[in-house]
Amino acid sequence: MTFPEIVELLNELSVIHEIGNLQSWRGENLGRERAIGRKIFWSSTTHEKYAFHYGGRKEIQFNIGCDLLDWFRYGVAFSFESGPYFDEENYKKLFAKVQRYNEYFIEHRKKFASYSGFTQKKGKIVALYAADLIPEVEYKNHKRSTFFFIGKYFNKKVNEITTDDCHTILETFDELFDLYKFVESTKI
């Protein structure tokens, strides 16, 4: 499969997984009367080698990619990378969300035993580690170029990803949905 085919298959298969309710939950949480949509990933959040859920730029984001490592990653991330329409207020809101992630992690540390993480700065991996807390000094001194990822990996290239792998990705997203709800449910 190509990367866009993987994204589309994940969107299609998500309807039989809890994560398929992501956009409905987001709509309710944001106080919208109508659902935002059904897809996890939209064309606006899908790039050549990575994608994050629609709305994820300002949230803890469900994220997939093969852009930084030789492995295919899937999990959650925080992006402190600069971008259009992303001002200092957005960074402060993300700081609070990282603190919520850390609270959840402390309470559910065992849940993350099979997860790994990495930190990227200025487009380069600077640290690979077992899933853990994100130290305040790391995200508050982000210099608008830091990306934190917590998740799992396939030791495969994009064209080796299968339908079964896509189900595994969605099952992992299901496991992480409670974390997402905890981080995002408090209006920050």
PyMOL commands that set and color helices and strands:
alter all, ss='L'
color gray80, all
select helices_A, chain A and resi 3-16+18-29+43-45+56-58+88-107+109-112+136-140+158-160+163-185
alter helices_A, ss='H'
color red, helices_A
select strands_A, chain A and resi 50-52+61-65+72-79+116-121+124-130+146-154
alter strands_A, ss='S'
color yellow, strands_A
deselect
rebuild
show_as cartoon
